[in-house]
């Protein structure tokens, strides 16, 4: 089927565009909504074939395309839901949420808690093939608190890997920078 289409946008509708390629207009469903008629545009194309329809999904980058294909390979996630996820959450945020196991980021229209958990479980093993900005956790803990937390956890005799995982997980689930809460969290974390 089609892998990539490059052409001129001739018509814009609420959920798709018409892309003219060599005097043929292709109906392309995209994750982006802001186009101009007459604009030259190139898309990586996923062709979805069903018994009674053929749909073209246009994605801006190879990474978005790969993520889209991996998402629709997850039980309960079809092309429309994968497109919806990519429309509502920026690519980097999706990848960081998967890396950080942050379910809340993935809870958007059409995605419940179980689907978000399934996405994280299925995508975690595939992370190494992706690149994105912000490989580190997107939590809001200050550098000063992280240093204090690291020292406190070292005093408990934890390894560097355990400390890194605990601080990362604490930052995803908590906003309060209190060492006593972190230590309680760490004790629960290591006793899982």
Secondary structure as a PSIPRED ss2 file (coil, helix, strand):
# PSIPRED VFORMAT (PSIPRED V4.0)

   1 X C   1.000  0.000  0.000
   2 X C   1.000  0.000  0.000
   3 X C   1.000  0.000  0.000
   4 X E   0.000  0.000  1.000
   5 X E   0.000  0.000  1.000
   6 X E   0.000  0.000  1.000
   7 X E   0.000  0.000  1.000
   8 X E   0.000  0.000  1.000
   9 X E   0.000  0.000  1.000
  10 X E   0.000  0.000  1.000
  11 X E   0.000  0.000  1.000
  12 X E   0.000  0.000  1.000
  13 X C   1.000  0.000  0.000
  14 X C   1.000  0.000  0.000
  15 X C   1.000  0.000  0.000
  16 X C   1.000  0.000  0.000
  17 X E   0.000  0.000  1.000
  18 X E   0.000  0.000  1.000
  19 X E   0.000  0.000  1.000
  20 X E   0.000  0.000  1.000
  21 X E   0.000  0.000  1.000
  22 X C   1.000  0.000  0.000
  23 X C   1.000  0.000  0.000
  24 X E   0.000  0.000  1.000
  25 X E   0.000  0.000  1.000
  26 X E   0.000  0.000  1.000
  27 X E   0.000  0.000  1.000
  28 X E   0.000  0.000  1.000
  29 X E   0.000  0.000  1.000
  30 X E   0.000  0.000  1.000
  31 X C   1.000  0.000  0.000
  32 X C   1.000  0.000  0.000
  33 X C   1.000  0.000  0.000
  34 X C   1.000  0.000  0.000
  35 X C   1.000  0.000  0.000
  36 X C   1.000  0.000  0.000
  37 X C   1.000  0.000  0.000
  38 X C   1.000  0.000  0.000
  39 X C   1.000  0.000  0.000
  40 X E   0.000  0.000  1.000
  41 X E   0.000  0.000  1.000
  42 X E   0.000  0.000  1.000
  43 X E   0.000  0.000  1.000
  44 X E   0.000  0.000  1.000
  45 X E   0.000  0.000  1.000
  46 X E   0.000  0.000  1.000
  47 X E   0.000  0.000  1.000
  48 X E   0.000  0.000  1.000
  49 X E   0.000  0.000  1.000
  50 X E   0.000  0.000  1.000
  51 X C   1.000  0.000  0.000
  52 X C   1.000  0.000  0.000
  53 X E   0.000  0.000  1.000
  54 X E   0.000  0.000  1.000
  55 X E   0.000  0.000  1.000
  56 X E   0.000  0.000  1.000
  57 X E   0.000  0.000  1.000
  58 X E   0.000  0.000  1.000
  59 X E   0.000  0.000  1.000
  60 X C   1.000  0.000  0.000
  61 X C   1.000  0.000  0.000
  62 X H   0.000  1.000  0.000
  63 X H   0.000  1.000  0.000
  64 X H   0.000  1.000  0.000
  65 X H   0.000  1.000  0.000
  66 X H   0.000  1.000  0.000
  67 X H   0.000  1.000  0.000
  68 X H   0.000  1.000  0.000
  69 X H   0.000  1.000  0.000
  70 X H   0.000  1.000  0.000
  71 X H   0.000  1.000  0.000
  72 X H   0.000  1.000  0.000
  73 X C   1.000  0.000  0.000
  74 X C   1.000  0.000  0.000
  75 X C   1.000  0.000  0.000
  76 X C   1.000  0.000  0.000
  77 X C   1.000  0.000  0.000
  78 X C   1.000  0.000  0.000
  79 X H   0.000  1.000  0.000
  80 X H   0.000  1.000  0.000
  81 X H   0.000  1.000  0.000
  82 X H   0.000  1.000  0.000
  83 X H   0.000  1.000  0.000
  84 X H   0.000  1.000  0.000
  85 X H   0.000  1.000  0.000
  86 X H   0.000  1.000  0.000
  87 X H   0.000  1.000  0.000
  88 X H   0.000  1.000  0.000
  89 X C   1.000  0.000  0.000
  90 X C   1.000  0.000  0.000
  91 X H   0.000  1.000  0.000
  92 X H   0.000  1.000  0.000
  93 X H   0.000  1.000  0.000
  94 X H   0.000  1.000  0.000
  95 X H   0.000  1.000  0.000
  96 X H   0.000  1.000  0.000
  97 X H   0.000  1.000  0.000
  98 X H   0.000  1.000  0.000
  99 X H   0.000  1.000  0.000
 100 X H   0.000  1.000  0.000
 101 X C   1.000  0.000  0.000
 102 X C   1.000  0.000  0.000
 103 X H   0.000  1.000  0.000
 104 X H   0.000  1.000  0.000
 105 X H   0.000  1.000  0.000
 106 X H   0.000  1.000  0.000
 107 X C   1.000  0.000  0.000
 108 X C   1.000  0.000  0.000
 109 X C   1.000  0.000  0.000
 110 X C   1.000  0.000  0.000
 111 X C   1.000  0.000  0.000
 112 X C   1.000  0.000  0.000
 113 X H   0.000  1.000  0.000
 114 X H   0.000  1.000  0.000
 115 X H   0.000  1.000  0.000
 116 X H   0.000  1.000  0.000
 117 X H   0.000  1.000  0.000
 118 X H   0.000  1.000  0.000
 119 X H   0.000  1.000  0.000
 120 X H   0.000  1.000  0.000
 121 X H   0.000  1.000  0.000
 122 X H   0.000  1.000  0.000
 123 X H   0.000  1.000  0.000
 124 X H   0.000  1.000  0.000
 125 X C   1.000  0.000  0.000
 126 X C   1.000  0.000  0.000
 127 X H   0.000  1.000  0.000
 128 X H   0.000  1.000  0.000
 129 X H   0.000  1.000  0.000
 130 X C   1.000  0.000  0.000
 131 X C   1.000  0.000  0.000
 132 X C   1.000  0.000  0.000
 133 X C   1.000  0.000  0.000
 134 X C   1.000  0.000  0.000
 135 X C   1.000  0.000  0.000
 136 X C   1.000  0.000  0.000
 137 X C   1.000  0.000  0.000
 138 X C   1.000  0.000  0.000
 139 X C   1.000  0.000  0.000
 140 X C   1.000  0.000  0.000
 141 X C   1.000  0.000  0.000
 142 X C   1.000  0.000  0.000
 143 X H   0.000  1.000  0.000
 144 X H   0.000  1.000  0.000
 145 X H   0.000  1.000  0.000
 146 X H   0.000  1.000  0.000
 147 X H   0.000  1.000  0.000
 148 X H   0.000  1.000  0.000
 149 X H   0.000  1.000  0.000
 150 X H   0.000  1.000  0.000
 151 X H   0.000  1.000  0.000
 152 X H   0.000  1.000  0.000
 153 X H   0.000  1.000  0.000
 154 X H   0.000  1.000  0.000
 155 X H   0.000  1.000  0.000
 156 X C   1.000  0.000  0.000
 157 X C   1.000  0.000  0.000
 158 X C   1.000  0.000  0.000
 159 X C   1.000  0.000  0.000
 160 X H   0.000  1.000  0.000
 161 X H   0.000  1.000  0.000
 162 X H   0.000  1.000  0.000
 163 X H   0.000  1.000  0.000
 164 X H   0.000  1.000  0.000
 165 X H   0.000  1.000  0.000
 166 X H   0.000  1.000  0.000
 167 X H   0.000  1.000  0.000
 168 X H   0.000  1.000  0.000
 169 X H   0.000  1.000  0.000
 170 X H   0.000  1.000  0.000
 171 X H   0.000  1.000  0.000
 172 X H   0.000  1.000  0.000
 173 X H   0.000  1.000  0.000
 174 X C   1.000  0.000  0.000
 175 X C   1.000  0.000  0.000
 176 X C   1.000  0.000  0.000
 177 X C   1.000  0.000  0.000
 178 X C   1.000  0.000  0.000
 179 X H   0.000  1.000  0.000
 180 X H   0.000  1.000  0.000
 181 X H   0.000  1.000  0.000
 182 X H   0.000  1.000  0.000
 183 X H   0.000  1.000  0.000
 184 X H   0.000  1.000  0.000
 185 X H   0.000  1.000  0.000
 186 X H   0.000  1.000  0.000
 187 X H   0.000  1.000  0.000
 188 X H   0.000  1.000  0.000
 189 X H   0.000  1.000  0.000
 190 X H   0.000  1.000  0.000
 191 X C   1.000  0.000  0.000
 192 X C   1.000  0.000  0.000
